[in-house]
Amino acid sequence: MRESLILLPGWGMGPAALQPLALALGEHDLSVELAELPALTLNDPEAWLDELDARLPHDCWFGGWSLGGMLAVALAARRGARCRGVVTLASNACCVAREDWPQAMPVETFAAFRDGFARSDIATLKRFTLLCAQGCGDARGQARQLGQGVPALDPAQLMAGLDVLAALDNRAALAGFAGPQLHLLAELDAVVPAEAAERLLALLPAGEVDVIEQTGHAFVLEQPEALAAMIAEFIREAGDV
């Protein structure tokens, strides 16, 4: 049976950023669908998961980049055996640091980013593309490519997405989902620290956490073929068990 994978984008980026990865995955005989994040102004994570649960198909793999990966994990845990497995790219258990999960974005940094977006959404989105590209071999080129794919979204929806990012705590979801899990982090990520890898692995009942060397948060654009090969191999091996 040909496996199906639903991919959700990161905050503010839209599915275009995942198109190169989707094309590369198609070369490995995977059926890939790029899905939109919920178009909601509610900042309740459960409302976002309700919307995704009602919209996305069953009996497939869920995956995503950054916020998309966090939502994929939470939805996989909600569906349990009705989800075949989960793959995340540059996603953390908690986006914002907590006392018992310091391997995340500092609270002060996130608060400053949120305040900056409230004051000037366009300028903050542009700075965010530069932050995503930091650590990539061609950071300027990756930032430019990300910027070209940024959709015209309602600032209220983007602000709600930031609040959902801050509220999500996927530690129980990661530990509770019994299906196969693959989590890929970037060594030079300026958004999601690679130092979270060991803590993430300790949460999983079964699964794999890998750190991709010499790249940043935008590795979905910089290394789509390499990521696709790793994801396809993992999904294939999971199907052989």
C-alpha positions as CSV (number, residue, x, y, z in Angstrom):
1,M,0.0,0.0,0.0
2,R,1.3,3.4,-0.9
3,E,1.7,5.5,2.3
4,S,0.1,8.9,2.5
5,L,1.6,11.8,4.4
6,I,-0.1,15.1,5.3
7,L,2.3,18.0,5.9
8,L,1.5,21.2,7.8
9,P,3.6,24.3,7.4
10,G,5.2,26.5,10.0
11,W,3.9,29.7,11.5
12,G,3.5,32.5,8.9
13,M,5.1,30.5,6.0
14,G,2.3,28.7,4.2
15,P,2.5,25.4,2.3
16,A,4.8,26.8,-0.4
17,A,7.8,26.4,1.8
18,L,7.2,22.6,1.9
19,Q,6.7,22.2,-1.8
20,P,10.3,21.2,-2.6
21,L,10.1,18.6,0.2
22,A,6.8,17.3,-1.1
23,L,8.2,16.9,-4.6
24,A,11.3,15.1,-3.3
25,L,9.0,12.8,-1.2
26,G,7.0,12.0,-4.3
27,E,10.2,10.6,-5.9
28,H,10.2,8.0,-3.1
29,D,6.6,6.8,-4.0
30,L,4.9,8.6,-1.1
31,S,1.6,10.3,-1.6
32,V,2.0,13.8,0.0
33,E,-0.6,16.4,0.6
34,L,0.3,19.9,1.7
35,A,-2.4,21.2,4.1
36,E,-3.0,24.7,5.4
37,L,-2.9,25.7,9.0
38,P,-6.4,26.5,10.5
39,A,-7.6,29.9,9.5
40,L,-8.7,30.8,13.0
41,T,-8.4,33.9,15.2
42,L,-9.1,31.8,18.3
43,N,-5.9,31.2,20.3
44,D,-7.1,27.9,21.9
45,P,-5.0,24.9,20.7
46,E,-8.0,22.6,21.1
47,A,-9.9,24.7,18.6
48,W,-7.1,24.4,16.1
49,L,-6.9,20.7,16.7
50,D,-10.7,20.4,16.3
51,E,-10.5,22.1,12.9
52,L,-7.7,19.9,11.7
53,D,-9.4,16.8,13.0
54,A,-12.5,17.6,11.1
55,R,-10.7,18.5,7.9
56,L,-7.8,16.0,7.5
57,P,-8.2,12.4,6.3
58,H,-7.8,9.4,8.4
59,D,-5.4,6.4,8.1
60,C,-2.4,8.4,7.0
61,W,0.8,9.8,8.4
62,F,0.9,13.3,9.9
63,G,3.9,15.6,9.6
64,G,4.8,19.2,9.7
65,W,7.5,21.9,10.0
66,S,7.8,23.9,13.3
67,L,4.3,24.8,14.4
68,G,2.9,22.4,11.8
69,G,4.9,19.6,13.4
70,M,3.7,20.5,16.9
71,L,0.1,20.3,15.7
72,A,0.8,17.1,13.8
73,V,2.0,15.5,17.1
74,A,-1.0,16.7,19.1
75,L,-3.4,15.5,16.4
76,A,-1.7,12.1,16.2
77,A,-2.0,11.7,19.9
78,R,-5.7,12.6,19.7
79,R,-6.4,10.1,17.0
80,G,-4.2,7.3,18.4
81,A,-4.4,4.1,16.2
82,R,-6.2,6.1,13.5
83,C,-2.9,7.8,12.7
84,R,-0.3,5.7,11.0
85,G,2.7,7.7,12.3
86,V,4.1,11.2,12.8
87,V,7.1,13.1,11.3
88,T,8.2,16.5,12.5
89,L,10.8,18.9,11.1
90,A,12.4,21.5,13.4
91,S,9.6,21.1,16.0
92,N,9.9,21.0,19.8
93,A,7.8,19.6,22.6
94,C,7.4,23.2,23.8
95,C,8.1,26.2,21.6
96,V,8.6,28.5,24.6
97,A,10.9,27.5,27.4
98,R,9.4,26.3,30.7
99,E,11.0,25.7,34.0
100,D,11.1,22.0,33.4
101,W,11.8,22.3,29.6
102,P,14.5,24.9,29.2
103,Q,15.6,23.6,25.7
104,A,13.3,26.0,23.9
105,M,13.0,29.7,22.9
106,P,13.5,31.9,26.0
107,V,10.3,33.5,27.3
108,E,11.7,37.0,26.9
109,T,12.7,36.4,23.3
110,F,9.2,35.1,22.4
111,A,7.5,38.0,24.2
112,A,9.7,40.5,22.3
113,F,8.8,38.8,19.0
114,R,5.1,38.8,19.8
115,D,5.2,42.5,20.7
116,G,7.2,43.3,17.6
117,F,4.6,41.5,15.5
118,A,1.8,43.4,17.2
119,R,3.5,46.7,16.3
120,S,4.6,45.9,12.8
121,D,3.5,42.5,11.3
122,I,5.2,42.9,7.9
123,A,8.6,43.9,9.2
124,T,8.5,41.2,11.9
125,L,7.6,38.5,9.3
126,K,10.6,39.6,7.2
127,R,12.9,39.4,10.2
128,F,11.4,35.9,10.9
129,T,12.4,34.7,7.4
130,L,15.9,35.8,8.1
131,L,15.9,34.0,11.5
132,C,14.6,30.8,9.8
133,A,17.4,31.0,7.2
134,Q,20.1,31.6,9.8
135,G,22.5,28.6,9.9
136,C,21.8,27.6,6.3
137,G,24.6,27.7,3.7
138,D,22.9,30.3,1.6
139,A,21.0,32.2,4.3
140,R,20.1,35.2,2.1
141,G,18.9,33.0,-0.7
142,Q,16.8,30.8,1.7
143,A,15.3,33.9,3.4
144,R,14.4,35.4,0.0
145,Q,12.8,32.1,-1.1
146,L,10.8,31.9,2.2
147,G,9.7,35.5,1.8
148,Q,8.4,34.9,-1.7
149,G,6.2,32.1,-0.4
150,V,4.7,33.9,2.5
151,P,0.9,34.0,2.0
152,A,-1.2,37.1,2.6
153,L,-2.7,36.1,6.0
154,D,-4.9,37.9,8.4
155,P,-2.7,39.4,11.1
156,A,-5.2,38.3,13.7
157,Q,-4.8,34.7,12.6
158,L,-1.1,35.0,12.8
159,M,-1.3,36.4,16.3
160,A,-3.5,33.5,17.3
161,G,-1.0,31.1,15.8
162,L,1.8,32.7,18.0
163,D,-0.4,32.2,21.1
164,V,-1.1,28.6,20.1
165,L,2.7,28.1,19.7
166,A,3.2,29.4,23.2
167,A,0.4,27.4,24.7
168,L,1.2,24.0,23.2
169,D,2.9,21.5,25.4
170,N,3.3,18.2,23.6
171,R,5.2,16.2,26.2
172,A,2.3,14.0,27.1
173,A,1.3,13.7,23.4
174,L,4.8,12.6,22.4
175,A,4.9,10.1,25.3
176,G,1.4,8.8,24.7
177,F,1.4,8.2,21.0
178,A,2.3,4.6,20.4
179,G,2.8,4.8,16.6
180,P,6.1,5.4,14.9
181,Q,7.6,8.8,15.4
182,L,10.5,10.6,13.5
183,H,11.7,14.0,14.7
184,L,14.3,15.8,12.7
185,L,16.1,18.9,14.1
186,A,18.7,21.2,12.6
187,E,22.0,21.7,14.3
188,L,22.2,25.5,13.7
189,D,18.5,26.3,14.2
190,A,18.0,29.7,15.6
191,V,14.3,29.0,16.4
192,V,14.2,25.5,17.8
193,P,17.4,24.5,19.6
194,A,19.0,21.2,18.6
195,E,19.8,20.7,22.3
196,A,16.2,19.5,22.7
197,A,17.0,16.3,20.8
198,E,18.0,14.2,23.8
199,R,15.0,15.3,25.9
200,L,12.7,14.6,23.0
201,L,14.1,11.1,22.5
202,A,13.6,10.3,26.2
203,L,9.9,11.1,25.9
204,L,9.2,8.6,23.0
205,P,7.8,5.2,23.7
206,A,9.3,4.2,20.3
207,G,10.8,6.4,17.6
208,E,13.8,8.3,16.4
209,V,15.3,11.8,16.8
210,D,18.0,13.0,14.5
211,V,19.9,16.2,14.2
212,I,20.9,17.3,10.7
213,E,24.3,19.0,10.7
214,Q,25.3,22.3,9.4
215,T,21.8,23.7,8.6
216,G,19.1,25.9,10.2
217,H,15.4,26.1,10.7
218,A,14.8,26.4,6.9
219,F,16.4,23.1,6.2
220,V,13.1,22.1,4.5
221,L,14.2,24.4,1.7
222,E,17.9,23.8,1.8
223,Q,18.0,20.0,2.0
224,P,14.7,18.7,0.7
225,E,16.2,15.6,-1.0
226,A,18.2,14.5,2.1
227,L,15.2,15.0,4.3
228,A,12.9,13.1,1.9
229,A,15.3,10.2,1.8
230,M,15.4,10.0,5.6
231,I,11.6,10.3,6.0
232,A,10.9,7.8,3.2
233,E,13.3,5.2,4.7
234,F,11.7,5.6,8.2
235,I,8.2,5.2,6.8
236,R,9.2,2.2,4.8
237,E,10.8,0.5,7.7
238,A,7.8,1.3,9.9
239,G,5.6,-0.5,7.4
240,D,7.8,-3.5,7.5
241,V,7.5,-4.1,11.2
